[in-house]
Every structure is written in structure tokens, then in C-alpha cells.
Amino acid sequence: MGRPALAGRPSHDDHGGVDRGAAFTDLERGDLAERVPRLGGMARANGVVIVSERFWAFAGVDGTLREGRMPQPPRALRKIPIARGLVRLSSSLSPLFRREGVAKRPERWFLAVAIAAPLLLAFAPDWIGLTAGALTTGALLTWLLRGRTLYLHGAEHRAIAALEERRLRDTWHGAARPSRFSLRCGTNFAALLLPVAVFGGRFWPLPATALTPLMISVLALGLTMELWLLLQGSRRLARVFLLPGLGLQRLTTREPELAETRIALTALAAVLRRELEPAR
């Protein structure tokens, strides 16, 4: 893939081009900062999204840049176990589902159906649930893995690792190549969710009702997020419990080219600039 042309000035509101010099300056500030925000992200076929708790930015392969604010749920809700995990999970999808976000309306509908399908199929007969589940999973995987997504996924991980290691400038120039594997990748979450859901379904302590499958699914999501966040506090434990997810990342990422890494770094620079701006 050729290096995208990056021109213009970043936009704080919606669409814009990228001033390469300004982006590089923001990366240098990140290398020198004592404290930086914890970042996450997602790869798409046409670019990379980088998010913090307050902001998100999408850098496209065509040189465009979109920016926005992350939703801020009530503080009290963010302190309740299980609920805070569900809130965090839904917030991470905000750049996709917002009208001014990175996904178009047909794509937003497709993703909404794909996410809701497991909950709705819990009430269907087994053969219908299995068939529809397999079709939904296949369609979702096709969407996730289209185009250059795997390479940009590796670039997203590399950019975030470069910030945490304070090697943003070197990574931009190709002198440093931080890992394309990440303990905080959604692949790890998915690999952790499966055994939690199976365990919950097998050892559910309450009498089974029509709502039991739905309750198990929601609780499994919340519990998995709590466990996932807990494991990230200890790299040693994380490397043990998240080993299946790290292994899956060999399938869900590819070694990115420098141009693809710079796309991820461009999105990261936009978020970093807003996070490091003095409070007004």
C-alpha cells in the first residue's frame, strides 16, 4: 500500500486533513510527557481509530482526519461492578455508532444487528440459534478482516506501544518497531469471554427461565470486562490468562508497513494533542 498523502490542518470537530509537521510535534510532546492518557483503538479497512477516555480520532488511508469526544456516563454508574464494565464496553463502540462517527448508516445497522443477534438468538430454538449464529459470525468476521484491516490492526497496537515506551518519534521514522501485539486488544477480551460464558451457562445457580440466556450473556460481558481490567494491572498474570488472545493476534494482526504505522500515529497524535492541551 502506498503512503497516503497527508495535507491540510487537523480539525477538532469532524473532517479535516493532517498537518504532518503539527502531528510530529504532538508526538514529540508525547515522548517528553511525564504522564500520558491510556489509549485504546480499533482498526478499520480504511484507517485507524485511537481513543482515550475523553476523545477519539480517526486517521484514514486517504489522509483525512476526523475527531470527536467520547461519551461521559454518570460517575456513579462507573463505580458499580459489572455495570461499569458494560458501560466501558459500550463507550468503546461510540466512534462507530455516532452519527458523526467513522461508520456510515448501513454499516451502523449491520453492526447493531451483529451485536444484538447473540442476545436475541438466546430465545430461539437450538438449530435456528446455531445456524443464524454461524451466519452472523461469518458476516462479522468478513467485515472485520476486509481490506488492510489486519495490517492496520498491527499498526494501531504499535502506535499505542510507542506512546507507552516513549518512542513515538523513533517509531514515526522507522527506527523503532514496538510490538504489534497488545495485552489490551479486543481479541484478548473475546478469547476471555468464551470460557466465562460457557462457565456461567453451565453453573447458573438460579432456576432456568426464558430470560436466563439473556441474563447469562449480559453478566458474562460485564464479568469478563472486570476480569480483563483486573488482569491488566499485572503483566505477569495477564500474559498467562490472556495467552490464548495473544496467540489469536497472530491471526488478527499482520506486520504493518511504515506508512500504515504512520496512519495510526497520526490518529494518536490528534488525541494526544487534545489530552495535553492546558485546561481552560
C-alpha positions in Angstrom: 0.0 0.0 0.0 1.4 3.4 -1.0 2.0 6.0 1.6 -1.2 8.2 2.0 -1.0 11.9 1.2 -1.4 13.9 4.4 -2.2 17.5 3.9 -4.1 20.3 5.5 -4.8 21.3 9.1 -6.4 18.9 11.7 -10.0 19.5 12.5 -11.3 19.4 16.1 -14.9 18.8 15.0 -15.3 16.4 12.2 -13.4 16.1 8.9 -10.1 17.5 8.0 -6.7 16.9 6.6 -3.5 16.5 8.5 -0.6 18.8 9.0 2.3 16.4 9.2 4.6 18.8 11.0 1.9 19.5 13.7 1.3 15.8 14.1 5.0 15.2 14.5 5.2 18.0 17.1 2.4 16.3 19.1 4.3 13.0 19.0 7.4 14.7 20.3 5.4 16.2 23.2 4.2 12.7 24.0 7.7 11.4 24.2 8.6 14.1 26.7 5.4 14.0 28.8 5.6 12.6 32.3 2.1 11.3 32.2 0.0 10.3 29.2 -3.5 9.0 28.9 -4.2 5.3 28.5 -5.3 4.8 24.9 -7.1 2.1 23.0 -8.2 1.8 19.4 -9.6 -0.2 16.6 -8.6 -0.8 13.0 -10.8 -0.5 10.0 -10.2 -1.3 6.4 -9.8 2.4 5.6 -8.0 3.7 8.6 -7.3 3.6 12.4 -9.3 4.9 15.3 -7.5 5.9 18.5 -9.5 6.6 21.7 -8.8 8.0 25.2 -11.5 8.3 27.9 -12.3 11.8 26.6 -11.5 11.9 22.9 -11.3 9.9 19.7 -9.6 10.4 16.4 -9.8 8.5 13.1 -7.0 8.8 10.5 -7.9 7.5 7.1 -5.6 5.9 4.5 -6.8 8.8 2.2 -5.2 11.4 4.5 -8.3 12.6 6.2 -8.7 13.1 9.9 -11.9 13.0 12.0 -12.1 13.8 15.7 -14.8 13.8 18.4 -15.5 13.5 22.1 -16.2 10.2 23.9 -19.4 9.9 25.8 -19.2 10.5 29.6 -21.5 8.2 31.5 -22.6 9.2 35.0 -19.8 9.0 37.5 -21.9 6.8 39.9 -22.5 4.3 37.2 -18.8 4.0 36.5 -18.3 2.8 40.1 -20.7 -0.1 40.1 -19.1 -3.5 39.4 -20.4 -5.3 36.3 -22.3 -2.2 35.2 -19.1 -0.2 34.8 -17.8 -3.0 32.5 -20.8 -2.8 30.3 -20.6 1.0 30.2 -16.9 0.8 29.3 -17.7 -1.7 26.6 -20.5 0.3 25.0 -18.4 3.5 25.2 -15.6 1.9 23.2 -18.0 1.5 20.3 -19.1 5.1 20.3 -16.9 6.2 17.4 -18.7 3.6 15.2 -22.3 4.3 16.2 -22.4 8.1 16.5 -23.9 9.8 13.5 -20.8 12.0 13.1 -18.5 8.9 13.7 -16.5 6.8 11.3 -19.2 4.4 10.2 -21.9 5.1 7.6 -25.6 4.4 8.3 -25.7 0.9 6.6 -22.6 -0.2 8.5 -24.0 1.0 11.8 -27.2 -1.0 11.2 -25.1 -4.1 10.3 -23.0 -3.8 13.4 -26.1 -3.2 15.6 -27.7 -6.4 14.3 -24.5 -8.4 14.7 -24.1 -7.3 18.3 -27.7 -7.8 19.2 -28.0 -11.2 17.4 -26.5 -13.3 20.2 -28.9 -11.8 22.8 -31.9 -12.3 20.5 -30.9 -15.8 19.4 -30.8 -16.9 23.0 -34.6 -17.2 22.8 -34.6 -19.2 19.5 -34.7 -23.0 19.1 -31.2 -24.5 19.2 -31.0 -25.2 15.4 -32.1 -21.7 14.5 -29.7 -20.2 17.0 -26.7 -22.2 15.8 -27.4 -21.6 12.1 -28.1 -17.9 12.5 -25.2 -17.5 14.9 -22.8 -19.1 12.4 -24.0 -16.9 9.6 -23.7 -13.8 11.8 -20.2 -14.7 12.9 -19.1 -15.3 9.4 -20.5 -12.0 8.2 -18.9 -10.2 11.1 -15.5 -11.8 10.5 -15.7 -10.9 6.8 -16.4 -7.3 7.8 -13.6 -7.2 10.4 -10.9 -8.7 8.2 -11.6 -6.9 4.9 -9.0 -4.8 3.1 -5.9 -3.8 5.0 -7.6 -4.2 8.4 -5.1 -6.8 9.7 -2.1 -4.6 8.9 -3.7 -1.5 10.3 -4.6 -3.5 13.4 -0.9 -4.2 13.9 -0.2 -0.5 13.3 -2.7 0.5 15.9 -1.0 -1.7 18.5 2.4 -0.5 17.5 1.4 3.2 17.8 0.0 2.8 21.3 3.0 0.7 22.4 5.3 3.5 21.1 3.5 6.0 23.3 3.8 3.8 26.4 7.5 3.3 25.7 8.0 7.0 24.8 9.4 6.1 21.3 6.9 7.9 19.2 9.4 9.9 17.2 11.6 6.9 16.5 8.6 4.8 15.5 7.5 7.5 13.1 10.9 7.4 11.4 11.0 3.6 11.4 14.0 3.5 13.8 11.9 1.7 16.4 9.3 -1.0 15.9 7.3 -1.6 19.2 5.3 -4.8 19.4 2.3 -5.3 17.2 0.8 -7.5 19.9 -1.2 -5.9 22.8 -2.5 -7.1 26.2 -5.4 -4.7 25.9 -6.5 -5.9 22.4 -10.2 -6.7 22.0 -9.1 -10.1 20.7 -7.9 -10.9 24.2 -11.3 -9.9 25.5 -13.1 -12.2 23.1 -10.9 -15.1 24.0 -11.6 -14.5 27.7 -15.3 -14.1 27.1 -15.9 -17.5 25.7 -14.9 -19.6 28.8 -16.6 -17.1 31.1 -19.9 -17.5 29.1 -19.6 -21.3 29.0 -18.9 -21.5 32.7 -21.8 -19.2 33.5 -24.2 -21.2 31.4 -23.1 -24.5 32.9 -23.2 -23.4 36.6 -26.0 -20.9 36.6 -27.4 -21.2 40.1 -30.9 -19.9 39.6 -33.9 -21.8 38.1 -33.9 -21.5 34.3 -36.4 -19.1 32.8 -36.9 -17.6 29.3 -34.7 -14.7 30.3 -31.9 -16.9 31.6 -29.8 -17.0 28.4 -30.1 -13.2 28.1 -29.0 -12.7 31.7 -26.1 -15.0 31.3 -24.9 -13.2 28.2 -25.1 -9.8 29.8 -23.4 -10.9 33.0 -20.7 -12.7 31.1 -19.9 -9.5 29.2 -19.7 -7.5 32.5 -17.7 -10.1 34.4 -15.3 -10.6 31.5 -14.6 -6.8 31.4 -14.0 -6.8 35.1 -11.6 -9.7 34.9 -9.9 -8.2 31.8 -9.3 -4.9 33.5 -8.0 -6.7 36.7 -5.5 -8.7 34.7 -4.1 -5.6 33.0 -2.9 -4.5 36.5 -0.4 -7.3 36.5 1.6 -8.0 33.3 2.7 -11.4 34.6 -0.8 -12.6 35.3 -2.1 -11.0 32.0 0.5 -12.9 29.9 -0.8 -16.2 31.5 -4.5 -15.7 31.4 -4.5 -13.7 28.1 -2.2 -16.2 26.3 -5.0 -17.5 24.0 -5.9 -14.0 22.9 -2.2 -13.1 22.3 -2.0 -16.2 20.2 -5.1 -15.2 18.2 -3.4 -11.9 17.5 -1.0 -13.7 15.2 -4.1 -14.3 13.1 -5.9 -10.9 13.6 -2.8 -8.7 13.0 -0.1 -8.5 10.3 3.3 -6.7 10.4 2.4 -3.2 9.2 4.4 -1.1 6.7 5.8 2.2 7.9 3.1 4.1 6.1 0.4 2.2 7.9 2.1 2.7 11.3 2.1 6.5 10.5 -1.6 6.4 9.9 -2.1 5.1 13.4 0.4 7.5 14.8 -1.5 10.4 13.1 -4.7 9.4 14.9 -2.8 9.0 18.1 -1.2 12.5 17.7 -4.6 14.1 17.3 -5.9 12.5 20.6 -2.7 13.3 22.4 -2.8 17.0 21.3 -6.3 17.4 22.9 -5.4 15.5 26.0 -2.2 17.5 26.6 -3.9 20.9 25.9 -4.0 23.1 29.0 -7.3 23.1 30.8 -9.3 26.2 30.0 
